[in-house]
């Protein structure tokens, strides 16, 4: 089953653990051949078993939006059940440089609308090469947010479809 996943731009790395109770019940690891990995209910690949109970797999160039992954143990005598789906959201579409308007101690951060997008994620960092923090998101019918100017920050805007990056919805500035 999939125990964790990380998303780096549009690459998804899955951390997979063999179902040890099932394998223990068989009494031998030699009966485990590998596992099938599925994305969005379609067979993605077969990964052979190399005598380790955990492995990882990177799925490259995944389209943005919500996806579900699942694993299925392949045994010498057949296949096991498909694991519960593991849901991830890929939100790698980065928008061109945001437009900034500073007035009365606040910052209006805006961007160009992108067709087909369902939400925009707003990220901030103290250093453009450091850790980015998701401030929240706005729905696609907004093309900006009003932020306070309490300290120097760097901002990044991403666009996506499916589930937004966080449940924090920001007050957006409507399209004109």
N, C-alpha and C positions, 0 to 999 in steps of 0.2 A: 504494500500500500504506500501511498505518497504521504510522507510525513512533513514536508516543507517544500516551498518553492520560492525562488527569488526572480525578480524581473529587472533586467538591466537594459534599458531602452526597449528594443523589440526581441530580446533573447530571454527565454525562460529556462532557468535551471531547476530541475526537479530532483529532490532527494527521496530516494525510494528504499523501503525496507521490505525484505521478504517476510511473509507471514510466518513467523517462527512456530506458532502453535500447530499450523497445518503441516509444516515440514517436520516438526518433532513427532507428530502423530504417524508420519510415514516411517519413522525410525532411521532414516538415512538421508543425508544431504545429497547423495548421488542421484536421488530420484528427482531433484530439482534441476531442470534444464535451463531455465531463464524466465523471462516474463515478457508479455506483450504490453506495450504502452499505447494508450489511446488518447487522442485529442479530439474533443467535440464528437465523441462516439465513433470516430473513424480510427482504424488501426494506423498508428504512427510508425512503429518499428518493433522489432523483436530484439531484446538485449540478452545475450547469453549469461549464464550464471558462472562466476569465477571464484566460488568458495568464500564469498564474503556476504554477510547478511544485509549490508547496506551498499548502495551505489548511487551515483548521480548521473543525470543525462541532461544535456543542454539542447533545447529546441530553438533553432536559429530562425530569425526573420519572421516572427509570428505577427500576424496582422493585428492592428489595434482593436480593442474591444474586449468583451468578456469571453473567456474560454474555460472549458473544464477538461481535466486530465484524469485518467484512471489507469490502474495497473492490473494485470492478470498473471498469476503465477502459472508457468508452463512446467508440467511434471512429466516424468517418463510414462505415466499411465493416463495422461490427459491434461486438461487445464482446470485451474481453480476458478472460483467466482471472480467477476470483475469487481474491483474495489469501489467504494463510494467515490463519487466525483470530487475532485479537488479543484475549486474555482479560483481563477486568477484574472486580473484585469491588466491588459497591456495598454499603457497610455503614453506611447513614445513620441507622438507627433508634436514636435516643438514648433511653436509659432515664431515668425520673424521677430526681430527686436521690438519689444513693447514700446508703446508711445507713452510718454510721461508728461504730466501737466501738474506743476506744483503751484498751489495758491492757498492762502489763509491757513498755513500749517498742516495742510493735508496733501496727499498725492493721489491723483487720478491716474490709474494704470489702465491703458487701453490696448487693443489689438484689432487686427483685421479678422473679420468673420471667415470661417472655413466651411464650405458646403459639406453636409453629411455628418458633422460633428454634433454630439449630444450634450457635451459639457466641456468646460475649460478648467484646468487645475492651475492654481496659483501657488508658486513656491518662492521661498525667501532664503537667503543665506548671508552670513556676515562676510564671506569670502567667496568669490565666484568659483574657486576650485575646491571649496570645502563642502561640508554637509548641507544639503538642501532640505528644508522643512516644508511640508505641504501645509499651507495656511487654510486651504479649503477649496471649494469649487463654486462655479456659477453655471447655470443652465445655458444652453447654446443661444438662447434669445438675448443674452447679455453680451456686451463687447467691452466690458471694463469693470473695475472695482475702485472704490475710494478707500485708501489706506492712510493710517496716521504716520506722521513723520517723526516718530520719537527717537529714531537712531538711523544711521547709515545702513542700508541693506542693498543687496542685489536681488533682482526678481527674474523669475523664469515662468513662462506660461506654456502649458501643454494642452493638447486637445485630445478628446477621446470619445468613444461610444461605449455603451453598456454601463456597468456600474462605475460611478465616479470614484476617485482615489480615497476620499474620506467622506464621512457622513456630515461634515461641517459645511453647510451651505452659506456662502457669503452673500451680502447684499450687492447685487449687480447693478451696473449702469446700463439701461436699455439701449438697444440699437436705435439710431435716429432715423 
